Amino acid sequence: MAELKNRGFTIVIATHDLEFAQAVADRWIVLHEGRVVADGSPRDLWRDEGLIRLGAIGRPNSDVG
């Protein structure tokens, strides 16, 4: 995947594994109950307390900067 990204390809991944998503994606679109509730960088979304309270994402297990 890294090689494709380096070559300019866009890759769409659907996952519940946010640590994996953070490792491979520079942009997240977060769905909650079938609706888009957030769109942004993993760093910004991990810091969004509203998303965490909503249950759309959990708290990060490690420092995300």
PDB file of N, CA, C and O in Angstrom:
ATOM      1  N   MET A   1       0.813  -1.188   0.000  1.00  0.00           N
ATOM      2  CA  MET A   1       0.000   0.000   0.000  1.00  0.00           C
ATOM      3  C   MET A   1       0.861   1.258   0.000  1.00  0.00           C
ATOM      4  O   MET A   1       0.527   2.247  -0.652  1.00  0.00           O
ATOM      5  N   ALA A   2       1.956   1.215   0.726  1.00  0.00           N
ATOM      6  CA  ALA A   2       2.826   2.394   0.782  1.00  0.00           C
ATOM      7  C   ALA A   2       3.353   2.747  -0.605  1.00  0.00           C
ATOM      8  O   ALA A   2       3.432   3.923  -0.958  1.00  0.00           O
ATOM      9  N   GLU A   3       3.712   1.741  -1.386  1.00  0.00           N
ATOM     10  CA  GLU A   3       4.218   1.988  -2.740  1.00  0.00           C
ATOM     11  C   GLU A   3       3.146   2.643  -3.609  1.00  0.00           C
ATOM     12  O   GLU A   3       3.435   3.582  -4.350  1.00  0.00           O
ATOM     13  N   LEU A   4       1.913   2.151  -3.520  1.00  0.00           N
ATOM     14  CA  LEU A   4       0.823   2.757  -4.291  1.00  0.00           C
ATOM     15  C   LEU A   4       0.588   4.208  -3.868  1.00  0.00           C
ATOM     16  O   LEU A   4       0.387   5.086  -4.707  1.00  0.00           O
ATOM     17  N   LYS A   5       0.615   4.442  -2.560  1.00  0.00           N
ATOM     18  CA  LYS A   5       0.440   5.810  -2.055  1.00  0.00           C
ATOM     19  C   LYS A   5       1.558   6.712  -2.577  1.00  0.00           C
ATOM     20  O   LYS A   5       1.304   7.837  -3.008  1.00  0.00           O
ATOM     21  N   ASN A   6       2.794   6.214  -2.536  1.00  0.00           N
ATOM     22  CA  ASN A   6       3.937   6.991  -3.023  1.00  0.00           C
ATOM     23  C   ASN A   6       3.823   7.309  -4.511  1.00  0.00           C
ATOM     24  O   ASN A   6       4.354   8.314  -4.982  1.00  0.00           O
ATOM     25  N   ARG A   7       3.124   6.441  -5.247  1.00  0.00           N
ATOM     26  CA  ARG A   7       2.935   6.654  -6.683  1.00  0.00           C
ATOM     27  C   ARG A   7       1.705   7.511  -6.978  1.00  0.00           C
ATOM     28  O   ARG A   7       1.372   7.736  -8.142  1.00  0.00           O
ATOM     29  N   GLY A   8       1.030   7.989  -5.931  1.00  0.00           N
ATOM     30  CA  GLY A   8      -0.083   8.909  -6.127  1.00  0.00           C
ATOM     31  C   GLY A   8      -1.455   8.278  -6.207  1.00  0.00           C
ATOM     32  O   GLY A   8      -2.433   8.959  -6.513  1.00  0.00           O
ATOM     33  N   PHE A   9      -1.542   6.981  -5.935  1.00  0.00           N
ATOM     34  CA  PHE A   9      -2.837   6.312  -5.972  1.00  0.00           C
ATOM     35  C   PHE A   9      -3.666   6.680  -4.746  1.00  0.00           C
ATOM     36  O   PHE A   9      -3.125   6.917  -3.666  1.00  0.00           O
ATOM     37  N   THR A  10      -4.971   6.723  -4.924  1.00  0.00           N
ATOM     38  CA  THR A  10      -5.900   6.860  -3.809  1.00  0.00           C
ATOM     39  C   THR A  10      -6.388   5.469  -3.446  1.00  0.00           C
ATOM     40  O   THR A  10      -6.790   4.698  -4.317  1.00  0.00           O
ATOM     41  N   ILE A  11      -6.353   5.150  -2.160  1.00  0.00           N
ATOM     42  CA  ILE A  11      -6.780   3.838  -1.681  1.00  0.00           C
ATOM     43  C   ILE A  11      -7.913   4.054  -0.688  1.00  0.00           C
ATOM     44  O   ILE A  11      -7.787   4.856   0.237  1.00  0.00           O
ATOM     45  N   VAL A  12      -9.015   3.342  -0.876  1.00  0.00           N
ATOM     46  CA  VAL A  12     -10.144   3.425   0.044  1.00  0.00           C
ATOM     47  C   VAL A  12     -10.158   2.148   0.870  1.00  0.00           C
ATOM     48  O   VAL A  12     -10.172   1.046   0.322  1.00  0.00           O
ATOM     49  N   ILE A  13     -10.154   2.300   2.195  1.00  0.00           N
ATOM     50  CA  ILE A  13     -10.138   1.166   3.117  1.00  0.00           C
ATOM     51  C   ILE A  13     -11.294   1.336   4.091  1.00  0.00           C
ATOM     52  O   ILE A  13     -11.489   2.421   4.639  1.00  0.00           O
ATOM     53  N   ALA A  14     -12.049   0.289   4.306  1.00  0.00           N
ATOM     54  CA  ALA A  14     -13.084   0.296   5.349  1.00  0.00           C
ATOM     55  C   ALA A  14     -12.588  -0.611   6.470  1.00  0.00           C
ATOM     56  O   ALA A  14     -12.338  -1.795   6.245  1.00  0.00           O
ATOM     57  N   THR A  15     -12.443  -0.060   7.680  1.00  0.00           N
ATOM     58  CA  THR A  15     -11.910  -0.840   8.794  1.00  0.00           C
ATOM     59  C   THR A  15     -12.412  -0.293  10.120  1.00  0.00           C
ATOM     60  O   THR A  15     -12.777   0.878  10.234  1.00  0.00           O
ATOM     61  N   HIS A  16     -12.421  -1.164  11.114  1.00  0.00           N
ATOM     62  CA  HIS A  16     -12.695  -0.737  12.489  1.00  0.00           C
ATOM     63  C   HIS A  16     -11.396  -0.635  13.278  1.00  0.00           C
ATOM     64  O   HIS A  16     -11.408  -0.227  14.440  1.00  0.00           O
ATOM     65  N   ASP A  17     -10.281  -1.001  12.662  1.00  0.00           N
ATOM     66  CA  ASP A  17      -8.968  -0.996  13.308  1.00  0.00           C
ATOM     67  C   ASP A  17      -8.331   0.382  13.116  1.00  0.00           C
ATOM     68  O   ASP A  17      -7.660   0.632  12.115  1.00  0.00           O
ATOM     69  N   LEU A  18      -8.549   1.263  14.080  1.00  0.00           N
ATOM     70  CA  LEU A  18      -8.102   2.645  13.927  1.00  0.00           C
ATOM     71  C   LEU A  18      -6.595   2.799  13.995  1.00  0.00           C
ATOM     72  O   LEU A  18      -6.047   3.719  13.388  1.00  0.00           O
ATOM     73  N   GLU A  19      -5.910   1.922  14.717  1.00  0.00           N
ATOM     74  CA  GLU A  19      -4.444   1.996  14.739  1.00  0.00           C
ATOM     75  C   GLU A  19      -3.874   1.642  13.364  1.00  0.00           C
ATOM     76  O   GLU A  19      -2.919   2.269  12.906  1.00  0.00           O
ATOM     77  N   PHE A  20      -4.459   0.637  12.708  1.00  0.00           N
ATOM     78  CA  PHE A  20      -4.060   0.307  11.339  1.00  0.00           C
ATOM     79  C   PHE A  20      -4.358   1.486  10.414  1.00  0.00           C
ATOM     80  O   PHE A  20      -3.520   1.876   9.601  1.00  0.00           O
ATOM     81  N   ALA A  21      -5.554   2.048  10.545  1.00  0.00           N
ATOM     82  CA  ALA A  21      -5.942   3.175   9.694  1.00  0.00           C
ATOM     83  C   ALA A  21      -4.996   4.355   9.882  1.00  0.00           C
ATOM     84  O   ALA A  21      -4.637   5.033   8.920  1.00  0.00           O
ATOM     85  N   GLN A  22      -4.596   4.593  11.123  1.00  0.00           N
ATOM     86  CA  GLN A  22      -3.667   5.693  11.393  1.00  0.00           C
ATOM     87  C   GLN A  22      -2.323   5.436  10.721  1.00  0.00           C
ATOM     88  O   GLN A  22      -1.679   6.367  10.238  1.00  0.00           O
ATOM     89  N   ALA A  23      -1.902   4.182  10.689  1.00  0.00           N
ATOM     90  CA  ALA A  23      -0.599   3.846  10.112  1.00  0.00           C
ATOM     91  C   ALA A  23      -0.578   3.999   8.590  1.00  0.00           C
ATOM     92  O   ALA A  23       0.472   4.284   8.016  1.00  0.00           O
ATOM     93  N   VAL A  24      -1.724   3.813   7.934  1.00  0.00           N
ATOM     94  CA  VAL A  24      -1.712   3.789   6.468  1.00  0.00           C
ATOM     95  C   VAL A  24      -2.451   4.943   5.805  1.00  0.00           C
ATOM     96  O   VAL A  24      -2.310   5.146   4.599  1.00  0.00           O
ATOM     97  N   ALA A  25      -3.237   5.706   6.565  1.00  0.00           N
ATOM     98  CA  ALA A  25      -4.067   6.734   5.932  1.00  0.00           C
ATOM     99  C   ALA A  25      -3.708   8.130   6.431  1.00  0.00           C
ATOM    100  O   ALA A  25      -3.393   8.321   7.605  1.00  0.00           O
ATOM    101  N   ASP A  26      -3.760   9.093   5.527  1.00  0.00           N
ATOM    102  CA  ASP A  26      -3.546  10.481   5.935  1.00  0.00           C
ATOM    103  C   ASP A  26      -4.860  11.251   6.016  1.00  0.00           C
ATOM    104  O   ASP A  26      -4.878  12.423   6.391  1.00  0.00           O
ATOM    105  N   ARG A  27      -5.953  10.590   5.664  1.00  0.00           N
ATOM    106  CA  ARG A  27      -7.287  11.196   5.773  1.00  0.00           C
ATOM    107  C   ARG A  27      -8.278  10.114   6.174  1.00  0.00           C
ATOM    108  O   ARG A  27      -8.260   9.007   5.636  1.00  0.00           O
ATOM    109  N   TRP A  28      -9.139  10.448   7.124  1.00  0.00           N
ATOM    110  CA  TRP A  28     -10.216   9.544   7.545  1.00  0.00           C
ATOM    111  C   TRP A  28     -11.557  10.188   7.255  1.00  0.00           C
ATOM    112  O   TRP A  28     -11.717  11.402   7.377  1.00  0.00           O
ATOM    113  N   ILE A  29     -12.513   9.369   6.871  1.00  0.00           N
ATOM    114  CA  ILE A  29     -13.918   9.757   6.849  1.00  0.00           C
ATOM    115  C   ILE A  29     -14.591   8.809   7.826  1.00  0.00           C
ATOM    116  O   ILE A  29     -14.586   7.596   7.616  1.00  0.00           O
ATOM    117  N   VAL A  30     -15.169   9.347   8.889  1.00  0.00           N
ATOM    118  CA  VAL A  30     -15.742   8.536   9.962  1.00  0.00           C
ATOM    119  C   VAL A  30     -17.251   8.460   9.783  1.00  0.00           C
ATOM    120  O   VAL A  30     -17.929   9.478   9.653  1.00  0.00           O
ATOM    121  N   LEU A  31     -17.766   7.223   9.778  1.00  0.00           N
ATOM    122  CA  LEU A  31     -19.204   6.984   9.713  1.00  0.00           C
ATOM    123  C   LEU A  31     -19.697   6.566  11.082  1.00  0.00           C
ATOM    124  O   LEU A  31     -19.008   5.843  11.801  1.00  0.00           O
ATOM    125  N   HIS A  32     -20.880   7.015  11.443  1.00  0.00           N
ATOM    126  CA  HIS A  32     -21.541   6.588  12.683  1.00  0.00           C
ATOM    127  C   HIS A  32     -23.015   6.426  12.355  1.00  0.00           C
ATOM    128  O   HIS A  32     -23.675   7.368  11.917  1.00  0.00           O
ATOM    129  N   GLU A  33     -23.519   5.224  12.573  1.00  0.00           N
ATOM    130  CA  GLU A  33     -24.910   4.896  12.265  1.00  0.00           C
ATOM    131  C   GLU A  33     -25.254   5.250  10.817  1.00  0.00           C
ATOM    132  O   GLU A  33     -26.330   5.776  10.531  1.00  0.00           O
ATOM    133  N   GLY A  34     -24.320   4.953   9.913  1.00  0.00           N
ATOM    134  CA  GLY A  34     -24.555   5.130   8.489  1.00  0.00           C
ATOM    135  C   GLY A  34     -24.394   6.540   7.949  1.00  0.00           C
ATOM    136  O   GLY A  34     -24.668   6.784   6.774  1.00  0.00           O
ATOM    137  N   ARG A  35     -23.962   7.459   8.775  1.00  0.00           N
ATOM    138  CA  ARG A  35     -23.802   8.848   8.337  1.00  0.00           C
ATOM    139  C   ARG A  35     -22.361   9.314   8.548  1.00  0.00           C
ATOM    140  O   ARG A  35     -21.695   8.905   9.499  1.00  0.00           O
ATOM    141  N   VAL A  36     -21.895  10.176   7.642  1.00  0.00           N
ATOM    142  CA  VAL A  36     -20.573  10.780   7.798  1.00  0.00           C
ATOM    143  C   VAL A  36     -20.649  11.788   8.941  1.00  0.00           C
ATOM    144  O   VAL A  36     -21.439  12.732   8.904  1.00  0.00           O
ATOM    145  N   VAL A  37     -19.812  11.570   9.957  1.00  0.00           N
ATOM    146  CA  VAL A  37     -19.791  12.485  11.104  1.00  0.00           C
ATOM    147  C   VAL A  37     -18.481  13.258  11.204  1.00  0.00           C
ATOM    148  O   VAL A  37     -18.384  14.210  11.979  1.00  0.00           O
ATOM    149  N   ALA A  38     -17.472  12.858  10.429  1.00  0.00           N
ATOM    150  CA  ALA A  38     -16.198  13.572  10.474  1.00  0.00           C
ATOM    151  C   ALA A  38     -15.376  13.245   9.239  1.00  0.00           C
ATOM    152  O   ALA A  38     -15.513  12.177   8.642  1.00  0.00           O
ATOM    153  N   ASP A  39     -14.526  14.184   8.876  1.00  0.00           N
ATOM    154  CA  ASP A  39     -13.638  14.034   7.727  1.00  0.00           C
ATOM    155  C   ASP A  39     -12.394  14.861   8.043  1.00  0.00           C
ATOM    156  O   ASP A  39     -12.478  16.080   8.186  1.00  0.00           O
ATOM    157  N   GLY A  40     -11.247  14.205   8.151  1.00  0.00           N
ATOM    158  CA  GLY A  40     -10.030  14.944   8.454  1.00  0.00           C
ATOM    159  C   GLY A  40      -8.848  14.038   8.681  1.00  0.00           C
ATOM    160  O   GLY A  40      -8.897  12.839   8.405  1.00  0.00           O
ATOM    161  N   SER A  41      -7.788  14.624   9.185  1.00  0.00           N
ATOM    162  CA  SER A  41      -6.574  13.850   9.454  1.00  0.00           C
ATOM    163  C   SER A  41      -6.774  13.004  10.709  1.00  0.00           C
ATOM    164  O   SER A  41      -7.519  13.398  11.606  1.00  0.00           O
ATOM    165  N   PRO A  42      -6.116  11.843  10.783  1.00  0.00           N
ATOM    166  CA  PRO A  42      -6.212  11.035  12.004  1.00  0.00           C
ATOM    167  C   PRO A  42      -5.839  11.831  13.248  1.00  0.00           C
ATOM    168  O   PRO A  42      -6.502  11.708  14.278  1.00  0.00           O
ATOM    169  N   ARG A  43      -4.797  12.638  13.171  1.00  0.00           N
ATOM    170  CA  ARG A  43      -4.349  13.426  14.328  1.00  0.00           C
ATOM    171  C   ARG A  43      -5.477  14.334  14.828  1.00  0.00           C
ATOM    172  O   ARG A  43      -5.740  14.395  16.029  1.00  0.00           O
ATOM    173  N   ASP A  44      -6.134  15.032  13.916  1.00  0.00           N
ATOM    174  CA  ASP A  44      -7.217  15.933  14.320  1.00  0.00           C
ATOM    175  C   ASP A  44      -8.417  15.166  14.872  1.00  0.00           C
ATOM    176  O   ASP A  44      -9.018  15.577  15.864  1.00  0.00           O
ATOM    177  N   LEU A  45      -8.762  14.057  14.232  1.00  0.00           N
ATOM    178  CA  LEU A  45      -9.950  13.319  14.663  1.00  0.00           C
ATOM    179  C   LEU A  45      -9.733  12.616  15.997  1.00  0.00           C
ATOM    180  O   LEU A  45     -10.665  12.522  16.796  1.00  0.00           O
ATOM    181  N   TRP A  46      -8.516  12.116  16.258  1.00  0.00           N
ATOM    182  CA  TRP A  46      -8.235  11.511  17.564  1.00  0.00           C
ATOM    183  C   TRP A  46      -8.425  12.532  18.680  1.00  0.00           C
ATOM    184  O   TRP A  46      -8.750  12.162  19.809  1.00  0.00           O
ATOM    185  N   ARG A  47      -8.230  13.791  18.379  1.00  0.00           N
ATOM    186  CA  ARG A  47      -8.333  14.848  19.396  1.00  0.00           C
ATOM    187  C   ARG A  47      -9.752  15.398  19.542  1.00  0.00           C
ATOM    188  O   ARG A  47      -9.989  16.271  20.377  1.00  0.00           O
ATOM    189  N   ASP A  48     -10.688  14.904  18.748  1.00  0.00           N
ATOM    190  CA  ASP A  48     -12.063  15.418  18.758  1.00  0.00           C
ATOM    191  C   ASP A  48     -12.872  14.716  19.847  1.00  0.00           C
ATOM    192  O   ASP A  48     -13.365  13.605  19.651  1.00  0.00           O
ATOM    193  N   GLU A  49     -13.001  15.374  20.991  1.00  0.00           N
ATOM    194  CA  GLU A  49     -13.721  14.781  22.126  1.00  0.00           C
ATOM    195  C   GLU A  49     -15.173  14.471  21.778  1.00  0.00           C
ATOM    196  O   GLU A  49     -15.750  13.530  22.322  1.00  0.00           O
ATOM    197  N   GLY A  50     -15.767  15.248  20.882  1.00  0.00           N
ATOM    198  CA  GLY A  50     -17.144  14.986  20.464  1.00  0.00           C
ATOM    199  C   GLY A  50     -17.274  13.634  19.785  1.00  0.00           C
ATOM    200  O   GLY A  50     -18.241  12.914  20.031  1.00  0.00           O
ATOM    201  N   LEU A  51     -16.317  13.275  18.933  1.00  0.00           N
ATOM    202  CA  LEU A  51     -16.341  11.965  18.276  1.00  0.00           C
ATOM    203  C   LEU A  51     -16.145  10.845  19.289  1.00  0.00           C
ATOM    204  O   LEU A  51     -16.776   9.793  19.194  1.00  0.00           O
ATOM    205  N   ILE A  52     -15.273  11.076  20.248  1.00  0.00           N
ATOM    206  CA  ILE A  52     -15.014  10.063  21.275  1.00  0.00           C
ATOM    207  C   ILE A  52     -16.262   9.867  22.126  1.00  0.00           C
ATOM    208  O   ILE A  52     -16.659   8.730  22.381  1.00  0.00           O
ATOM    209  N   ARG A  53     -16.890  10.961  22.573  1.00  0.00           N
ATOM    210  CA  ARG A  53     -18.120  10.851  23.376  1.00  0.00           C
ATOM    211  C   ARG A  53     -19.240  10.182  22.592  1.00  0.00           C
ATOM    212  O   ARG A  53     -20.004   9.396  23.151  1.00  0.00           O
ATOM    213  N   LEU A  54     -19.345  10.486  21.305  1.00  0.00           N
ATOM    214  CA  LEU A  54     -20.362   9.905  20.446  1.00  0.00           C
ATOM    215  C   LEU A  54     -20.167   8.398  20.295  1.00  0.00           C
ATOM    216  O   LEU A  54     -21.117   7.667  20.014  1.00  0.00           O
ATOM    217  N   GLY A  55     -18.940   7.946  20.483  1.00  0.00           N
ATOM    218  CA  GLY A  55     -18.626   6.535  20.292  1.00  0.00           C
ATOM    219  C   GLY A  55     -18.238   6.218  18.861  1.00  0.00           C
ATOM    220  O   GLY A  55     -18.106   5.050  18.497  1.00  0.00           O
ATOM    221  N   ALA A  56     -18.053   7.253  18.040  1.00  0.00           N
ATOM    222  CA  ALA A  56     -17.663   7.044  16.650  1.00  0.00           C
ATOM    223  C   ALA A  56     -16.223   6.559  16.553  1.00  0.00           C
ATOM    224  O   ALA A  56     -15.879   5.797  15.650  1.00  0.00           O
ATOM    225  N   ILE A  57     -15.382   7.000  17.486  1.00  0.00           N
ATOM    226  CA  ILE A  57     -14.014   6.490  17.602  1.00  0.00           C
ATOM    227  C   ILE A  57     -13.719   6.317  19.083  1.00  0.00           C
ATOM    228  O   ILE A  57     -14.325   6.969  19.934  1.00  0.00           O
ATOM    229  N   GLY A  58     -12.781   5.432  19.375  1.00  0.00           N
ATOM    230  CA  GLY A  58     -12.347   5.256  20.756  1.00  0.00           C
ATOM    231  C   GLY A  58     -11.165   6.149  21.051  1.00  0.00           C
ATOM    232  O   GLY A  58     -10.679   6.866  20.177  1.00  0.00           O
ATOM    233  N   ARG A  59     -10.716   6.102  22.263  1.00  0.00           N
ATOM    234  CA  ARG A  59      -9.511   6.857  22.627  1.00  0.00           C
ATOM    235  C   ARG A  59      -8.292   6.140  22.045  1.00  0.00           C
ATOM    236  O   ARG A  59      -8.260   4.911  21.987  1.00  0.00           O
ATOM    237  N   PRO A  60      -7.298   6.903  21.616  1.00  0.00           N
ATOM    238  CA  PRO A  60      -6.095   6.264  21.078  1.00  0.00           C
ATOM    239  C   PRO A  60      -5.358   5.491  22.163  1.00  0.00           C
ATOM    240  O   PRO A  60      -5.335   5.894  23.326  1.00  0.00           O
ATOM    241  N   ASN A  61      -4.752   4.364  21.758  1.00  0.00           N
ATOM    242  CA  ASN A  61      -3.971   3.549  22.688  1.00  0.00           C
ATOM    243  C   ASN A  61      -2.556   4.067  22.846  1.00  0.00           C
ATOM    244  O   ASN A  61      -1.846   3.652  23.762  1.00  0.00           O
ATOM    245  N   SER A  62      -2.133   4.966  21.970  1.00  0.00           N
ATOM    246  CA  SER A  62      -0.772   5.504  22.034  1.00  0.00           C
ATOM    247  C   SER A  62      -0.819   6.990  21.726  1.00  0.00           C
ATOM    248  O   SER A  62      -1.845   7.525  21.307  1.00  0.00           O
ATOM    249  N   ASP A  63       0.307   7.639  21.940  1.00  0.00           N
ATOM    250  CA  ASP A  63       0.408   9.071  21.663  1.00  0.00           C
ATOM    251  C   ASP A  63       0.301   9.301  20.164  1.00  0.00           C
ATOM    252  O   ASP A  63       1.022   8.685  19.380  1.00  0.00           O
ATOM    253  N   VAL A  64      -0.593  10.181  19.775  1.00  0.00           N
ATOM    254  CA  VAL A  64      -0.756  10.484  18.358  1.00  0.00           C
ATOM    255  C   VAL A  64      -0.202  11.850  18.002  1.00  0.00           C
ATOM    256  O   VAL A  64      -0.474  12.377  16.923  1.00  0.00           O
ATOM    257  N   GLY A  65       0.573  12.419  18.907  1.00  0.00           N
ATOM    258  CA  GLY A  65       1.250  13.674  18.609  1.00  0.00           C
ATOM    259  C   GLY A  65       0.409  14.819  18.977  1.00  0.00           C
ATOM    260  O   GLY A  65       0.816  15.967  18.798  1.00  0.00           O
TER     261      GLY A  65
END
